Amino acid sequence: MEKKNLKKLIDDLGFTCVANENLLDREVNSAYVSDLLSDVMGKAQPQMLWVTSQIHKNIVAVASLIELSAIVIVNERKPDEDMLKLAQEEGVVVLTSDNPAFETAGLLYNYLNTAP
């Protein structure tokens, strides 16, 4: 299966990039859905997308530590400027989805598991 990058994913699924648009060439191989930071730290793998409704600065540290491709914030939640500034500094791509986590995860599952 061919790898997909963030730029194509955003274009195809209608997500919005709110931090680090210059890094959208990153590949995505899977996604992880959780709002528990410790869960993500223990289970998520590099190049995954992290689907969460969290919008505080700690999610940036976790995403950076694991080398995730991006964070996808769901439920029409918008991160504040402090979080976005930290994401920019740490090189963490932040996307937003207006859909709930369940629908966002479904979209990602279907998208990442189909041929290009």
C-alpha positions in Angstrom: 0.0 0.0 0.0 1.4 3.4 -1.0 2.1 5.9 1.8 -0.1 8.9 2.0 1.0 12.4 3.1 -0.7 15.0 5.2 -1.2 17.4 2.3 -3.2 14.8 0.3 -5.1 13.7 3.4 -6.1 17.3 4.2 -7.2 17.9 0.6 -9.2 14.6 0.4 -10.8 14.7 3.9 -11.4 18.4 4.4 -9.3 18.9 7.6 -7.7 22.3 8.3 -4.1 22.8 9.1 -3.6 25.3 11.9 0.1 24.8 12.7 3.1 24.0 10.5 1.7 24.0 7.0 5.3 23.7 5.8 5.5 20.1 7.1 2.6 18.6 5.2 4.8 16.3 3.2 5.0 14.0 6.2 3.8 10.5 5.6 0.9 8.9 7.6 0.7 5.2 8.1 -2.1 4.9 10.7 -4.0 6.8 13.4 -4.5 6.5 17.1 -7.6 7.8 19.0 -7.4 8.7 22.6 -7.7 11.6 25.0 -5.5 10.1 27.6 -1.9 11.3 27.3 -0.4 8.3 29.1 -2.4 6.0 26.7 -1.0 7.7 23.6 2.5 7.7 25.1 2.3 3.9 25.6 0.6 2.9 22.4 1.0 5.4 19.6 3.8 4.9 17.1 5.9 7.4 15.0 4.1 8.6 11.8 0.7 8.0 13.2 -2.0 10.7 13.4 -3.4 11.3 16.9 -7.1 12.0 17.0 -8.1 13.8 20.2 -10.4 16.5 21.6 -7.7 17.8 23.9 -6.5 21.3 23.1 -3.9 22.0 25.9 -0.2 22.4 25.4 0.7 19.0 26.8 -0.5 17.3 23.7 2.3 19.0 21.7 4.9 17.6 24.0 3.5 14.0 23.6 3.2 14.3 19.8 6.8 15.6 19.6 8.2 12.9 21.9 6.6 10.1 19.8 7.3 11.8 16.4 3.7 11.6 15.3 2.9 12.9 11.9 0.2 15.2 13.2 -2.4 15.9 15.9 -6.1 16.0 14.7 -8.3 17.9 17.0 -12.0 17.0 16.7 -15.4 18.3 17.7 -14.9 21.8 16.2 -12.5 22.6 19.1 -10.0 25.3 18.4 -6.6 25.4 20.1 -5.5 28.6 21.7 -2.5 30.7 20.5 -0.2 29.5 23.2 -0.7 25.9 22.1 -0.3 26.8 18.5 2.9 28.7 19.2 4.4 25.7 21.0 3.4 23.4 18.2 5.1 25.7 15.7 8.3 25.8 17.8 8.3 22.0 18.3 7.5 21.2 14.6 4.2 19.5 15.4 1.6 19.6 12.7 -1.9 20.4 14.1 -5.0 19.7 12.1 -8.6 20.3 13.0 -11.7 18.4 12.0 -15.3 19.6 12.5 -16.4 16.0 12.9 -16.7 14.1 16.2 -13.9 11.6 17.0 -15.9 8.6 15.9 -16.6 10.0 12.4 -13.0 11.4 12.1 -11.6 8.0 13.0 -13.9 6.3 10.5 -12.9 8.7 7.7 -9.2 8.1 8.5 -9.6 4.3 8.7 -11.3 4.1 5.3 -8.8 6.6 3.8 -5.6 5.0 5.1 -6.7 1.5 4.3 -7.7 2.0 0.6 -5.5 2.1 -2.5 -4.6 5.6 -3.7 
